[in-house]
Amino acid sequence: MRLACGSLVRWPRTSCRRAFLLEAQYHQYSSRYHQTDRDSIDRPRWLYALRRGISTLPAGPADRPSGGLVVTSQPYANLDHESDRAEWEILLDDAIPFGIRTKEQLCFEADVGHQADIGSRLVDKLAWRQDIELWHVLLRAQALMNGHEGIKVIWKAANHRGKAVRFNNKDPRVNALWSTFLSAGSVDAQFLSTLCKMSLRSNIDRPALFAEIVGAALEGNHPERAPRLASWFVPPQSTRYRGREDLLGAFPAACQSDSAGALKEFCKVYDVVPSTHIYTEVISALWEQERPSDAFEVHSHLVSRGDLPPQFELLAPFINHLAAHNKPLGSFLSPLNAAGASFEAQAHRLWDRERSRFNGLPTESLNIVASHTLGVKPKKLSDDFVARAFATRAFSFDFAVNSLRLIGLIEVGPLAVRQLALTAPDLSTLRLRFERLAELEIDTGSSAFVQTVKTVCNAGRWEMVQTLVNNDLHHEVFQDSALLERLLTEYCQTRDWPQINRTLTILCRGEMNDKAQARSATLLFKSMLRIRDLNGALKALNSLRALGEDVSRASPRLTGMILQCMCLDKVNRTHGNDLIASLTGLMQDMISTGSSFPVKYWRGPLRALGQMGRINELECLIYWIAEWYKPRGLYERVYMGVPSQRSLNDFFGETFQKFIMLWCFKARKGTRMVHPEQSMRWTRILKKLRDHYNIPVNEYAVRWIFIRRLRLIFGTEMRLKHRSWIQRYHTVTLDRYWNLYDKMWDARPKDKVKYCDRMEVVLHGGTRRTGRRRRMITFRSPEQERGQRYLNSDIVMYRDLFNATWEDYQKQ
């Protein structure tokens, strides 16, 4: 018995772990050399490198330095430079386990930015396709030659040169490779957009994908692209956005960005995603970084959006800054008061105390007799303690609040306000109690529960006040809009109108004006659509129209939610109501009565009608949409807006034309096959779109889609089926379809196609070609062949495998 093996080479058993960080200015290529070697290497900085031309092969002699000068035509560093030789030596040491021994062979393996000669590289083999260490080696080689352009070459190879590599968040080596791609995307906005689109399309398992993509955009050279990228993660485009966790994950990147407008773009990202509360984390981080101007700017934006500080301590740095610069306090407190926060008494007290450092003693200590606390330093008592004091029936409210004020009460919370309202016998008494708190300079904070109760009390609705305080809802639920909308949907399903009215009042923060009523009608409209109650939705829509409001203006995401209802694969008809027709008619009614929205929102109705096989209604709706959105059409007359022909061309583009043909050929449930004349109805639709609305139609693509449809009926695979199946479905000959094609479709190819050729391509074409990679045919480059001969010369022949001697280890 003889055993052949390779040369006795001692390979490292521990693989190197390389970290590629977004913050790093230089990439660390290996961790197996000493500190002295690390200091002697001049590393190329390619985090902020310019765009370079892709050249995956080593530089030629014409590009090398000559006479002490560097040729300016080559934008990247010379590969044979002394500072790069050490890098290549280290890289070749790491490439030895993969059979790569020379720099030329490594450059050949790294030249994967195309789809030519698939099967000739190691990453084309199934055994090496998912090897992350090999991808690391190729990435470092491309980065040495081309910088960021080389990183994009590796990303293209990982996704388009075979089965896509999954960059899931389960391996530190994968995370390091992914971070390198993000670093390249931070300086190239187009590459980052491609990275985002392909990640969402492939649904990779990375929970923090929003924070990574949006953070890279904010930290890079083009932070203005961040809001657009963020919109791809929220409904109706996607559901990958996880909430405030993702938003807070992208905030540090905006702080670390060198761009001056990164925080402004982060505020735009905050407006794109669903509303959430991030005031505490964001403002605290900005003050810790000593960025007062940015803190004031972000504070104003968050307060204007209803994201208020939950505690007064978060406002203390602002007030200290204003007092130190002798700026007025009123302009800072007025937006907070308008938003419903009550911190005015504490703010004035702190501002006086800080100004006393420059002017002398604080004003509250000058007259102890007139002081409400008789010289006692004000402090915050716990909300539970104050609530128990107000709930004690042995003491009156005036006695309890005066006593608590003497011991330093300066703020009451939601629990205390609830007890304050529960013990009030009527509305006038409750108003007097709130006035008494204001006289004693006791703040009520920024809780949503307190704001709602005070607003409803001022509106004079005593029954609603009792409904708000006499329930089992925690006061923190009043701040969770998503939870309240889910509760509203459940109440609508059970027709619990008292609970519906209470929930709508909470969502509107107790406001009773026309804007709040329009918001209530919009929320009710959305809830009725979720439970498929069309009558309730129409009533809510009529309420909006009576108020002079518009559905799309009141809720921009409402149309997307309607489309999600219509884009279901199986739309059932219940209780004799046609859901597709009702919702489509509802959208037509909305756009004809003042609710304007782009043409892209009509993809849902078209898809629903096409999947259900309702071709007649589909054809009518297509013509109706084209009439509305064509230049100088009905849309322009009603809304005075000029829709571009490009938007209409994109809507009825090649993808739409493909699906029109598929829907016409698709046999519906209960039918054997579509009649040839019925399957050719797409010709009438496309010809009218082309002739009357100037929609371009690609005749080449149309012809091949038609051929692929015929292959499903007359192809080789179909003729191998059972004879009974053939007799049942093959009732029409192939000539019949091509004759109808010639009569009903007037477009002709530029190069005349013979009739026999198109018959042949249907009957005998369409067989899937097995690629070289799938057939597992090996392909070796000349460098690999030389390496194989080198290995063959080192083969050891064993005479006896179980009783080996020293002679067995000698070369034969």
ZATOR-179933 format. One record per residue (C-alpha): residue in three letters; z, x, y. Coordinates in steps of 0.2 Angstrom, whole numbers, plus 5000, padded with zeros to 4 digits. Each point is the difference from the previous one (the first is absolute). Example, Ala and Ser with C-alpha at 12.3 -4.5 7.8 and 13.67 -1.06 7.14 Angstrom:
2
ALA503950624978 SER499750065017 
// end
This chain:
812
MET500050005000 ARG499650065017 LEU500649945017 ALA499050035016 CYS500950005016 GLY499750075018 SER500650165007 LEU501950035001 VAL500349965018 ARG501749975007 TRP499849845010 PRO501449935011 ARG500949864992 THR500749935016 SER498749925012 CYS500250025019 ARG500549855010 ARG499250015017 ALA500549895015 PHE498749945012 LEU500949925014 LEU499449905015 GLU501150105012 ALA499550174994 GLN498950105011 TYR499550114985 HIS499749964982 GLN501050104987 TYR498850044986 SER501150084987 SER501850044998 ARG499950144987 TYR499950145013 HIS501450095009 GLN500549985018 THR499250175004 ASP498349944994 ARG500249835008 ASP500350095017 SER498550114998 ILE498749864998 ASP499249925015 ARG499949824996 PRO498649895007 ARG500749855010 TRP499049854995 LEU501149865004 TYR499249995017 ALA498350084996 LEU498449955006 ARG498749914990 ARG499150134989 GLY498449994990 ILE500249984981 SER499650164991 THR500850024983 LEU499350174996 PRO500650165007 ALA499250075016 GLY498550104998 PRO499750185007 ALA499249935016 ASP501649915004 ARG501150154998 PRO500750105015 SER498950145006 GLY500450135012 GLY501849935004 LEU499349845006 VAL500149834991 VAL498449894999 THR500349845010 SER498849904989 GLN501349994986 PRO501449885006 TYR501250054986 ALA500950164996 ASN499050134989 LEU500549994982 ASP500050194998 HIS501250035014 GLU501550114996 SER501249865004 ASP499249884988 ARG499850124985 ALA501949984996 GLU499849815001 TRP498550014988 GLU500950114988 ILE501549894999 LEU498949854998 LEU499050084986 ASP501750044991 ASP500449815001 ALA498249964993 ILE500150114985 PRO500849864989 PHE498449895003 GLY498950144994 ILE499450055018 ARG500050195002 THR498950045015 LYS499849945017 GLU498249954997 GLN500549904986 LEU501449925010 CYS498849965014 PHE498849924987 GLU501449894994 ALA500549955017 ASP498349955005 VAL500349824996 GLY499549915016 HIS498549924993 GLN499449904984 ALA498850134994 ASP500250084983 ILE501449894994 GLY500750084985 SER499850185006 ARG501850015008 LEU501750004992 VAL500549855009 ASP498549904993 LYS500850024982 LEU501249864995 ALA501350134994 TRP500150075018 ARG499649855011 GLN501849955003 ASP500750185000 ILE500950015017 GLU500350194999 LEU498150034998 TRP499749895015 HIS501350105010 VAL499150164996 LEU498349935005 LEU500849935016 ARG500750165005 ALA498350084997 GLN499149885010 ALA501350015014 LEU499750195001 MET498249985001 ASN499849845011 GLY501749955007 HIS500149815002 GLU498249974995 GLY500550084983 ILE501449884998 LYS498849855003 VAL498950084987 ILE501449994987 TRP500449825004 LYS498249954998 ALA499950094983 ALA501649924994 ASN499349825004 HIS498150014998 ARG499750144987 GLY500649904985 LYS501549894996 ALA501149995016 VAL501650105000 ARG501549895003 PHE501150075013 ASN501649904995 ASN501750045007 LYS500750064983 ASP499750195000 PRO500550125014 ARG498450104997 VAL499049845004 ASN501049975015 ALA499750185006 LEU498149974998 TRP500149835008 SER500950085015 THR498650135002 PHE498749865001 LEU501149915013 SER500150165010 ALA498150015001 GLY499949825005 SER501250035014 VAL498650105009 ASP498549904994 ALA500249815004 GLN498449964989 PHE500750084985 LEU501749925002 SER499149835001 THR499150044984 LEU501650054992 CYS500849845005 LYS498649894994 MET499950084983 SER501850004997 LEU500249815004 ARG498449974989 SER500750094985 ASN501749945003 ILE500950164996 ASP501850004996 ARG500750075017 PRO501449895007 ALA500050095017 LEU498150005002 PHE500249915017 ALA501250135007 GLU498950144993 ILE498349945007 VAL500749935017 GLY501150155002 ALA498650124997 ALA499049915013 LEU501450005013 GLU500450184997 GLY498250065001 ASN498750025014 HIS499549815000 PRO501649895001 GLU498949865007 ARG499449974983 ALA501749964993 PRO500049815005 ARG498449974991 LEU500550094985 ALA501649905000 SER499149835001 TRP499250044983 PHE501749994991 VAL500549835007 PRO499449834994 PRO498749944999 GLN499250174997 SER501350064988 THR501849984995 ARG500550184998 TYR501250005016 ARG501849994994 GLY500949965016 ARG501150105012 GLU500250144987 ASP498150055002 LEU500149985019 LEU501550115001 GLY499250134988 ALA498550025013 PHE501150025015 PRO500550184997 ALA498250055000 ALA499849925017 CYS501550105007 GLN499350164992 SER498349985007 ASP499350115014 SER499049865007 ALA500749925016 GLY499649834995 ALA500650004982 LEU501549895004 LYS498949875009 GLU498949994985 PHE501649974989 CYS500449865012 LYS498349934996 VAL500350024982 TYR501649905002 ASP499049865007 VAL498850004986 VAL501249984986 PRO501149854997 SER501549995012 THR501550104995 HIS501650085007 ILE500050195002 TYR500950025017 THR501550094993 GLU499150134990 VAL498650045013 ILE501150005016 SER501450114991 ALA498750124994 LEU499250025018 TRP501650035008 GLU500550134987 GLN498450095004 GLU500450005019 ARG498549905005 PRO500649885013 SER498349955007 ASP499349954983 ALA501749914996 PHE499849895016 GLU498149974996 VAL500449954981 HIS501549905006 SER499049895012 HIS498649974987 LEU501349954986 VAL501049885012 SER498449925006 ARG499649964981 GLY501749934997 ASP500750154991 LEU501750015008 PRO501550134998 PRO501349924988 GLN501450105008 PHE500450055018 GLU500350184995 LEU498150024998 LEU499849975018 ALA501350125006 PRO498850155001 PHE498949905011 ILE501449965012 ASN500650175000 HIS498350075005 LEU499849875014 ALA501750045007 ALA499750184999 HIS498449985010 ASN500849875012 LYS498749874995 PRO500349815001 LEU500649904985 GLY499249835004 SER498250054995 PHE500650064984 LEU501149854995 SER498849865006 PRO498850024985 LEU501550004988 ASN500649845008 ALA498349925000 ALA499950044981 GLY501749924997 ALA501250154998 SER501749995009 PHE500650175004 GLU500149995019 ALA501950025002 GLN500250154988 ALA498550085009 HIS500749985017 ARG501750074994 LEU499250154992 TRP498950035015 ASP501550005012 ARG500950124989 GLU498650124999 ARG499749995019 SER501950035003 ARG499750184994 PHE499050035016 ASN500949875012 GLY501850004994 LEU501149874991 PRO499149864991 THR500049835009 GLU501049914986 SER501550125002 LEU500149985019 ASN500849834999 ILE501149984984 VAL500749835006 ALA498249925002 SER499550074983 HIS499749894986 THR500950124988 LEU501450055011 GLY499550194998 VAL499849994981 LYS498450094995 PRO498749884994 LYS499550014981 LYS499149914987 LEU501049894989 SER499349964983 ASP498949844999 ASP501149934985 PHE501650025010 VAL499349915015 ALA499249864989 ARG501749974992 ALA500849995017 PHE498849875005 ALA500149904984 THR501949995001 ARG500449825006 ALA501750045005 PHE499350095016 SER498849925013 PHE498450105003 ASP500650045018 PHE501650084994 ALA499150094986 VAL498750085010 ASN501150045015 SER501250094988 LEU498650104991 ARG499450055017 LEU501650075005 ILE500050114985 GLY498350075003 LEU498749874994 ILE498350045007 GLU498749934987 VAL500049854988 GLY498850004985 PRO499149864989 LEU501649964990 ALA501049975015 VAL498649905009 ARG499949894984 GLN501849965000 LEU499949975019 ALA498749874998 LEU500849924984 THR501649965010 ALA499149935015 PRO500149815000 ASP498449975011 LEU498650095009 SER500850015017 THR501650094992 LEU498850134992 ARG499150035016 LEU501750035009 ARG500550124986 PHE498550115003 GLU500249995018 ARG501850064998 LEU499550154990 ALA498850055014 GLU501449995013 LEU501150114989 GLU498550134999 ILE500049984981 ASP498250034993 THR499349904985 GLY498950144993 SER498249994994 SER500249904984 ALA498649884996 PHE501349874995 VAL500950015017 GLN498349995010 THR499549844990 VAL501649915002 LYS500150045019 THR498249955003 VAL500249844991 CYS501649965009 ASN499250035017 ALA498649884994 GLY501349874997 ARG499749964982 TRP501749984993 GLU499449944983 MET499050164997 VAL501550105005 GLN501049924987 THR498650034987 LEU499950185004 VAL501950044998 ASN500349884986 ASN499050084986 ASP500250144987 LEU498750125008 HIS500650175004 HIS499850055018 GLU498950154995 VAL498749874992 PHE499649955018 GLN499250175003 ASP498950004984 SER498449915004 ALA499250034983 LEU501549924991 LEU500049855012 GLU498249974998 ARG500250004981 LEU501549875002 LEU498949905011 THR498649994986 GLU501349944988 TYR500749875011 CYS498249945003 GLN499749984982 THR501649894998 ARG499749915016 ASP501850045007 TRP499649975018 PRO501850045007 GLN499850174992 ILE498350025006 ASN500549965018 ARG501450125000 THR499050144993 LEU498649975013 THR501450015013 ILE500650164994 LEU498350084999 CYS499749955018 ARG501750065005 GLY500549835007 GLU498649995012 MET499349825004 ASN498550045012 ASP498249974996 LYS499850184993 ALA501449974988 GLN499349844994 ALA498350074997 ARG500850144990 SER501049874990 ALA498449904996 THR499150174995 LEU501450044988 LEU500049834993 PHE498150014998 LYS500150164990 SER501449934989 MET499049844996 LEU498550114995 ARG501150104989 ILE500549854990 ARG498249935001 ASP500649845010 LEU498449975010 ASN500649845008 GLY501550095007 ALA498950155006 LEU498949885009 LYS501449925009 ALA500750175005 LEU498250045007 ASN500049845010 SER501650045007 LEU499350175006 ARG498549925008 ALA501149875009 LEU501050155007 GLY498350085005 GLU500350154989 ASP498850094988 VAL500450044982 SER499250175001 ARG500850045017 ALA501749954994 SER500050104984 PRO498750144998 ARG500350024981 LEU499949814996 THR498150014996 GLY500350144988 MET501349894991 ILE498849864999 LEU498750114992 GLN501350064987 CYS500249814995 MET498149984998 CYS499750174992 LEU500949964983 ASP498950024985 LYS500549834993 VAL500149875013 ASN500549844992 ARG499849825006 THR501649905000 HIS500349825004 GLY498249975004 ASN500050125015 ASP498750145001 LEU500950155007 ILE498550115003 ALA499149865010 SER501649955009 LEU500450185006 THR498250045004 GLY499949845011 LEU501650055008 MET499450175005 GLN498449915007 ASP501049885009 MET501150145007 ILE498550115007 SER499249845007 THR501549955010 GLY500550165008 SER500750124986 SER498850155001 PHE500050144986 PRO498750134994 VAL498749964987 LYS500950114987 TYR501349864997 TRP498749904992 ARG499850114984 GLY501449904992 PRO499249835000 LEU498350074995 ARG500850094985 ALA501049854995 LEU498449895000 GLY499050134991 GLN501350034986 MET500149814997 GLY498149994999 ARG499849885014 ILE498350075006 ASN499549865011 GLU501550005010 LEU500050195001 GLU498250005007 CYS500449875013 LEU501650105005 ILE498950165001 TYR498849925012 TRP501449925010 ILE500950175003 ALA498350095004 GLU499749865014 TRP501750025007 TYR500150195001 LYS498250055003 PRO499650075018 ARG499849865012 GLY500749884987 LEU501449875001 TYR501450135000 GLU499350075016 ARG499849835008 VAL501849954996 TYR501050165003 MET498950095012 GLY500150154988 VAL498450094994 PRO500250044981 SER499050154996 GLN498549994988 ARG500850154991 SER501549904995 LEU498949874993 ASN499050134991 ASP501550084992 PHE500749834995 PHE498449954991 GLY499750184994 GLU499550074983 THR501749964992 PHE499849815005 GLN498250004994 LYS500550074983 PHE501449874998 ILE498849865005 MET498950054985 LEU501450014988 TRP500749835005 CYS498349924997 PHE499850084983 LYS501849974994 ALA500149864987 ARG501449885004 LYS501349934989 GLY499349874988 THR498250065002 ARG499050124988 MET498950085013 VAL499349985017 HIS498249935002 PRO498850135006 GLU499649895016 GLN501849995004 SER500350184997 MET498750045013 ARG500849915014 TRP500550165008 THR498350035005 ARG500049855012 ILE501750065008 LEU499550185003 LYS498349955007 LYS500749895012 LEU501350135005 ARG498650125002 ASP498849905009 HIS501149895012 TYR501550115003 ASN499250174999 ILE501250064986 PRO499250154991 VAL499749984981 ASN499850164989 GLU498749954988 TYR500350154989 ALA501849954998 VAL499649824997 ARG498750044987 TRP501150114990 ILE501449875001 PHE498849874993 ILE499550124986 ARG501850034995 ARG500349814999 LEU498549994989 ARG500750144988 LEU501549894997 ILE498949874993 PHE498550104992 GLY500750174998 THR500250104984 GLU501849964998 MET499649815001 ARG498650014987 LEU501350074988 LYS501049845000 HIS500049874987 ARG498449894998 SER500949845004 TRP500650085016 ILE498350055005 GLN499249834996 ARG501449915010 TYR499850115016 HIS498250074999 THR499149845004 VAL499050085014 THR498950164999 LEU500150155010 ASP498349965008 ARG500649845007 TYR501350105011 TRP498850135006 ASN498749865004 LEU501349915010 TYR500550165009 ASP498250035005 LYS499849825007 MET501749985008 TRP500450175007 ASP498650065011 ALA500650185003 ARG499050144991 PRO500550184997 LYS499150135010 ASP499450084983 LYS499149874990 VAL501049974983 LYS499049964985 TYR500449844991 CYS500250094983 ASP501250135008 ARG501249875006 MET500049914983 GLU500450164992 VAL501450055011 VAL500849834996 LEU499850014981 HIS500350184997 GLY500950065015 GLY501850005006 THR500750104986 ARG501550105006 ARG499750185000 THR501350114993 GLY500450155012 ARG500250174994 ARG501949995004 ARG500149854988 ARG499050084987 MET501150155001 ILE498650125001 THR500650175005 PHE499250095014 ARG500450185004 SER499650105015 PRO499450184999 GLU501750065005 GLN500849894986 GLU498850074987 ARG500550185005 GLY501849954999 GLN499749934983 ARG499250164993 TYR501550095008 LEU501249894990 ASN499050024984 SER500250195000 ASP501949975000 ILE500149894985 VAL501350054987 MET499749984981 TYR501549964990 ARG499950054982 ASP501549914994 LEU500749875012 PHE501749994991 ASN500350184996 ALA499350095015 THR500050195002 TRP499750125015 GLU498250024994 ASP499849815003 TYR500350025019 GLN498650145001 LYS498349955006 GLN498750004987 
// end
